[in-house]
Amino acid sequence: MQSLWMLFASIMFSVMGVCVKLAADNYSVWEIVLSRGLIGMLLIIGLILTKGGTLKTPMPRQHVWRGVIGVFALSLWFYSFSLLPISTATTLNYTSSIWLAAILFGAAWWRGSSRFDWGMATTILISFIGVMLLLQPSSDPNQILGSLIALVSGLISAVAYLQVRHLGTLGEPEYRVVFYFSATSAIAGLVCCLMPPGGRIPFWHMHDLRGVSLLIILSLSATIAQMAMTRAYRLGNPLLTANLQYTGIIFSSAWGSLIWQDQLGWRGWTGTVIILAGGLLATFYTQSQARPQTPLRVKKY
C-alpha cells in the first residue's frame, strides 16, 4: 500500500507541469527554477526543525555535481513545457528510465560483466521507435525544438539519477539530497536571471495574483511530490513504485486535454503507448539488475 504514495506523487508532478506551462506567460524559466529551489529549501528546513536532522554533509562536491546535472535537466524540462503539449513534454522526459537502462546495460556489456541481452536491446530499440513516432514531423519548428529539448532532459535526468543513487550508497539521507538540490536550483536560477545579455533582477517586474499563485503552487507541488516519491521508494515495493511513476503520463495527458484541448493524433498516442510499455520493461530490467541493498531512490527534481 505504501507504493500508492507514487500515485499521489504523479498527480503532484502533473500539477507542477500545468503550473509551469501557465506560469511561462509571466516568468522566465530561470525565475521558475529559482522559485522552485527557494520554496523547496524552506520546506526541507521546516521538516528538519520539526523532525530533526542536520544539513552538515561530508560530501559537498558530490552534492554540487548532482545539483548541477539535476538543474540542467530540470531547466530543459521546464523550458519544453512552453513549446510542447504537456503530455508530450512529460512523456519525452520520462524516457529517463529507458536511457538509464540503456546506460547500465551498455556499461555492463562493455565491462564484460554481462552477456549481450537481446531481449533488453530489443526493448530499448522499440522504445526509441516510440520516441520517433512521438517526434512526428510538425509544421511548427518550435515543437521540433521542444521535443528534442525534452528528450535531452530525459537523458540528463538518467545521469542525475545515477548520481542520486551514488549518494545513497555513501549513506546520505534523502532529505539532505533534496535540500542541496533545491539550494543549487535557487543559486542557478538567481545567477542565470542576472547574467547578460538581458539580465535583470528576478521578479523585478509586474506581477498579478494569478502568476504569483502559479509560482507558489508549482513549487509546493514539486517539493511535495518529491517527498511523496521518496516515501514510496522507502516503504513500498521498488518495482511497483517505479512502474506507478508512469501514471504521470496519463495525468498529464488528461490535463492537456481538459485545459488546452491537446490532440496528439494516432502517431502521437501510439508513440506514447510504446514509450510507456518500453519504460515499464526497462524499469523491470533495471530493478532486476539492482542489488538487494540498492539504496533509496529519490526523484531527480
C-alpha positions, 0 to 999 in steps of 0.5 A: 500500500505504501507504493500508492504514495507514487500515485499521489506523487504523479498527480503532484508532478502533473500539477507542477507541469500545468503550473509551469506551462501557465506560469511561462506567460509571466516568468522566465524559466530561470525565475521558475527554477529559482522559485522552485529551489527557494520554496523547496529549501524552506520546506526541507528546513521546516521538516528538519526543525520539526523532525530533526536532522542536520544539513552538515554533509561530508560530501559537498562536491558530490552534492554540487555535481548532482545539483548541477546535472539535476538543474540542467535537466530540470531547466530543459524540462521546464523550458519544453513545457512552453513549446510542447503539449504537456503530455508530450513534454512529460512523456519525452522526459520520462524516457529517463528510465529507458536511457538509464537502462540503456546506460547500465546495460551498455556499461555492463556489456562493455565491462564484460560483466554481462552477456549481450541481452537481446531481449533488453536491446530489443526493448530499448530499440522499440522504445526509441521507435516510440520516441520517433513516432512521438517526434512526428514531423510538425509544421511548427519548428518550435515543437521540433525544438521542444521535443528534442529539448525534452528528450535531452532532459530525459537523458540528463535526468538518467545521469542525475539519477545515477548520481542520486543513487551514488549518494545513497550508497555513501549513506546520505539521507534523502532529505539532505539530497533534496535540500542541496538540490533545491539550494543549487536550483535557487543559486542557478536560477538567481545567477542565470536571471542576472547574467547578460545579455538581458539580465535583470533582477528576478521578479523585478517586474509586474506581477498579478495574483494569478502568476504569483499563485502559479509560482507558489503552487508549482513549487509546493507541488514539486517539493511535495511530490518529491517527498511523496516519491521518496516515501514510496521508494522507502516503504513500498515495493521498488518495482511497483513504485517505479512502474506507478511513476508512469501514471504521470503520463496519463495525468498529464495527458488528461490535463492537456486535454481538459485545459488546452484541448491537446490532440496528439493524433494516432502517431502521437498516442501510439508513440506514447503507448510504446514509450510507456510499455518500453519504460515499464520493461526497462524499469523491470530490467533495471530493478532486476539488475539492482542489488538487494541493498540498492539504496533509496531512490529519490526523484531527480527534481 
